[in-house]
Amino acid sequence: MNDLHNKFISLAVEGVRGLQPYAPGKPISELQREYGIDDIIKLASNENPLGSSPLAMEACRHALQGLELYPDGNGFELKKALADKYDVDTTCITLGNGSNDILEFIARVFLSPGTNAVFSRHAFAVYPLVCLAVGAGLNVAAPNDADDAMPYGHNLENMRAKIDADTRVIFIANPNNPTGTWLTKSELLSFIDGVPKDVVIVLDEAYVEYVTEPEYPDSLAWLQHYPNLVITRTFSKVYGLAGLRIGYSISHPDIADLLNRVRQPFNTNTLAQVAAIAALQDHKHIENSIASNSKGMLQITHALTAMGLDYIPSVGNFVSFKTALPEAQVYEALLRDGVIIRPISNYDLPDYLRVTIGNEQQNQRFLQALMKVTGLRI
């Protein structure tokens, strides 16, 4: 069997041989199977603790009658809703099975052996996966220092220095996952101005709706000036549709055309499309979700400070904190207490754990469990 396994490994394309699959947050059902625990909260995958948009759920119920039919392969109605919301043409939009799907399209279109992509060391784990899968190189930039105002965040000077003649794509998560750090309008715009026009710049804005900082950029306004810019967003976070897997990008029509050429037929399903359209209109749910997140962020960060635990300032719906004990020990003990959070050693941050901002009761339960594990007090 091992000989056969080794044979298949040798048959795989070079970039895939060294890949490790993306490790998602532990599902509740898995913890139930492993430890026989029923009273569980999951604060591991940056999901919306308020749930899905009620309007989206109602739209899904109506759409159940047509599940025998293929979805609209072009996603016309959802593209139109997005175009109306952001005042862009539908030809600028590409739909994905989550925004991760779009990242893979970009890699397949613009990267190949002999080319490379630039991104920051502690950036989203999917960037190296999609690059290596197509045989492209990784130009990984050193992040900010630990004592910087945005510790471990994107250092744009270091990223600029990593651009070379073979660079085809730059990935920038703003806000960044898992650090929650962010880039201001002025610093990001200055960086984009200096990037060669034949290099595609991907602004991954999965958490954009949660940001309330006044200096955070309105990147959509830049599209008409920078045709090499691609903005990716998702319905998985503030809209609460992670289980349906629906995301999108907005870009120059020529780039959107190329991305749509490698997009698989019917990559977004009917329920995802109708739910996303309805969620865009559910302003009350969005406002409540943002308000709940802001309140919960203060609840958790104030408690971490009181316990004497360092954390990385975040404008997303999560916060990464430094553990007083070995992070694997804390993570395991929290699991046994029915609290799932996220170790981020795979992001080269081995001393940190990431917790999603939940509702008030979930946050309190996490904090109580953390105090129990560490012996610290508020």
Beta strands, then each sheet from edge to edge (+ up, - down):
strand 1: 41-42
strand 2: 93-96
strand 3: 116-120
strand 4: 137-141
strand 5: 167-173
strand 6: 200-204
strand 7: 229-234
strand 8: 247-251
strand 9: 318-322
strand 10: 339-340
strand 11: 342-343
strand 12: 352-356
sheet 1: 1+ 10+
sheet 2: 2+ 8- 7+ 6+ 5+ 3+ 4+
sheet 3: 9+ 12- 11+
end
